[in-house]
Amino acid sequence: MMCLRKLVVKTSVFLLFFNLFNCSTANYKVNKNEKRTTKISNEIFKKNKNVFVISYSFANFSYIFSYRDTITVEWYKIVNGKINNVKQIKTDYNFFLNKPDSLSLSDFFECEAYDHSYLNLKFYSNEELIDHTFSIDPNCFVKSESRNDFLKNIKVDIENYKKIDNSLYH
């Protein structure tokens, strides 16, 4: 009976440490991915002068996209802080000509989220740096009705990428 009790105690202690290790490993991967996503997006911004980040709450993956030229969108899938995949997709929308006069939080109101999911928009508009991060559910954002033509076109490009990489909506 005493051996059984010792075995139960040792097993319980082992399971406790195992669970703590798994949680800290998962948190490490999420934090690492977030830091590397920021670093990679800054590098892309320096190159293309525009960058957009889609990040999901407590996930070890994110997406970065940028308009390289008037007809091409570059998509980067970041997993565990590393570029997992890069795709170039044609666009009908000329990002460089059709920039917004303003972006308002009301454009995102119906998709507001409090779980660390976000959309970051960083680009120049009339030589002014626009760098906004909106705490939104990315899935809701794409499906929502937008009052802003700029955002409508961004959503179309996100949908076009989704047709190629269906993992965008988790």
C-alpha positions as semicolon CSV with decimal commas, in nm:
position;residue;x (nm);y (nm);z (nm)
1;M;0,000;0,000;0,000
2;M;0,288;0,235;0,085
3;C;0,451;0,170;-0,253
4;L;0,127;0,253;-0,431
5;R;0,098;0,582;-0,241
6;K;0,459;0,675;-0,329
7;L;0,393;0,588;-0,692
8;V;0,080;0,808;-0,699
9;V;0,270;1,099;-0,539
10;K;0,563;1,065;-0,781
11;T;0,327;1,040;-1,078
12;S;0,136;1,348;-0,961
13;V;0,457;1,548;-0,920
14;F;0,577;1,433;-1,262
15;L;0,246;1,532;-1,426
16;L;0,254;1,872;-1,255
17;F;0,603;1,949;-1,386
18;F;0,518;1,808;-1,727
19;N;0,214;2,038;-1,756
20;L;0,413;2,339;-1,636
21;F;0,685;2,263;-1,890
22;N;0,431;2,228;-2,174
23;C;0,263;2,559;-2,084
24;S;0,593;2,744;-2,062
25;T;0,706;2,591;-2,391
26;A;0,384;2,700;-2,561
27;N;0,417;3,052;-2,415
28;Y;0,779;3,064;-2,529
29;K;0,677;2,972;-2,885
30;V;0,399;3,235;-2,891
31;N;0,631;3,507;-2,757
32;K;0,912;3,406;-2,992
33;N;0,674;3,412;-3,289
34;E;0,544;3,756;-3,191
35;K;0,894;3,905;-3,157
36;R;1,015;3,754;-3,485
37;T;0,695;3,860;-3,665
38;T;0,765;4,218;-3,557
39;K;1,127;4,193;-3,672
40;I;1,036;4,038;-4,008
41;S;0,757;4,289;-4,069
42;N;0,996;4,578;-3,999
43;E;1,242;4,437;-4,255
44;I;0,965;4,404;-4,513
45;F;0,848;4,757;-4,438
46;K;1,198;4,894;-4,504
47;K;1,200;4,718;-4,840
48;N;0,843;4,784;-4,965
49;K;0,734;5,085;-4,754
50;N;0,417;4,899;-4,653
51;V;0,338;4,598;-4,439
52;F;0,029;4,436;-4,289
53;V;0,030;4,181;-4,008
54;I;-0,248;3,941;-3,913
55;S;-0,190;3,780;-3,575
56;Y;-0,412;3,543;-3,382
57;S;-0,443;3,525;-3,005
58;F;-0,198;3,302;-2,826
59;A;-0,086;3,140;-3,151
60;N;0,258;3,037;-3,267
61;F;0,181;3,157;-3,621
62;S;0,102;3,484;-3,796
63;Y;0,076;3,626;-4,147
64;I;0,251;3,921;-4,302
65;F;0,163;4,066;-4,639
66;S;0,302;4,356;-4,836
67;Y;0,244;4,518;-5,172
68;R;0,571;4,478;-5,359
69;D;0,455;4,660;-5,672
70;T;0,130;4,759;-5,841
71;I;0,030;4,402;-5,926
72;T;0,192;4,176;-5,665
73;V;0,120;4,102;-5,300
74;E;0,386;3,909;-5,107
75;W;0,252;3,682;-4,832
76;Y;0,469;3,546;-4,552
77;K;0,347;3,275;-4,321
78;I;0,539;3,286;-3,992
79;V;0,539;2,974;-3,773
80;N;0,736;2,952;-3,448
81;G;0,917;3,273;-3,543
82;K;1,042;3,150;-3,879
83;I;0,925;3,221;-4,230
84;N;0,741;2,901;-4,315
85;N;0,616;2,996;-4,659
86;V;0,631;3,288;-4,903
87;K;0,382;3,334;-5,184
88;Q;0,337;3,605;-5,443
89;I;-0,018;3,670;-5,556
90;K;-0,147;3,897;-5,828
91;T;-0,383;4,176;-5,729
92;D;-0,630;4,387;-5,924
93;Y;-0,598;4,661;-5,667
94;N;-0,320;4,919;-5,691
95;F;-0,232;4,980;-5,328
96;F;0,000;5,266;-5,422
97;L;-0,280;5,469;-5,583
98;N;-0,577;5,397;-5,359
99;K;-0,469;5,482;-5,005
100;P;-0,721;5,587;-4,741
101;D;-0,779;5,944;-4,637
102;S;-0,832;5,813;-4,286
103;L;-0,886;5,495;-4,096
104;S;-1,127;5,498;-3,809
105;L;-1,180;5,257;-3,527
106;S;-1,544;5,250;-3,635
107;D;-1,431;5,059;-3,946
108;F;-1,336;4,774;-3,712
109;F;-1,595;4,818;-3,436
110;E;-1,801;4,507;-3,507
111;C;-1,492;4,284;-3,499
112;E;-1,327;4,419;-3,187
113;A;-1,152;4,149;-2,985
114;Y;-0,983;4,142;-2,647
115;D;-0,786;3,821;-2,689
116;H;-0,460;3,953;-2,841
117;S;-0,567;3,899;-3,202
118;Y;-0,486;4,199;-3,415
119;L;-0,439;4,356;-3,755
120;N;-0,146;4,594;-3,796
121;L;-0,142;4,838;-4,088
122;K;0,183;5,021;-4,159
123;F;0,237;5,229;-4,473
124;Y;0,290;5,579;-4,601
125;S;-0,006;5,783;-4,718
126;N;0,075;6,123;-4,870
127;E;0,420;6,100;-4,711
128;E;0,266;6,052;-4,367
129;L;0,340;5,729;-4,181
130;I;0,025;5,537;-4,092
131;D;0,098;5,278;-3,825
132;H;-0,217;5,147;-3,658
133;T;-0,280;4,826;-3,473
134;F;-0,641;4,722;-3,434
135;S;-0,738;4,461;-3,179
136;I;-0,977;4,262;-3,394
137;D;-1,075;3,910;-3,480
138;P;-0,914;3,858;-3,824
139;N;-1,186;3,615;-3,935
140;C;-1,461;3,864;-3,850
141;F;-1,273;4,148;-4,016
142;V;-1,259;3,974;-4,353
143;K;-1,626;3,875;-4,339
144;S;-1,753;4,212;-4,213
145;E;-1,902;4,484;-4,430
146;S;-1,655;4,768;-4,464
147;R;-1,743;5,129;-4,523
148;N;-1,391;5,209;-4,633
149;D;-1,285;5,131;-4,994
150;F;-0,923;5,087;-4,890
151;L;-1,019;4,817;-4,639
152;K;-1,252;4,651;-4,890
153;N;-0,958;4,606;-5,127
154;I;-0,735;4,474;-4,849
155;K;-1,005;4,218;-4,766
156;V;-1,021;4,105;-5,130
157;D;-0,646;4,036;-5,125
158;I;-0,680;3,846;-4,798
159;E;-0,959;3,637;-4,952
160;N;-0,744;3,570;-5,260
161;Y;-0,464;3,443;-5,036
162;K;-0,710;3,228;-4,842
163;K;-0,796;3,047;-5,168
164;I;-0,431;2,942;-5,194
165;D;-0,353;2,878;-4,827
166;N;-0,668;2,773;-4,646
167;S;-0,489;2,778;-4,309
168;L;-0,538;3,156;-4,287
169;Y;-0,863;3,106;-4,096
170;H;-0,807;2,886;-3,796
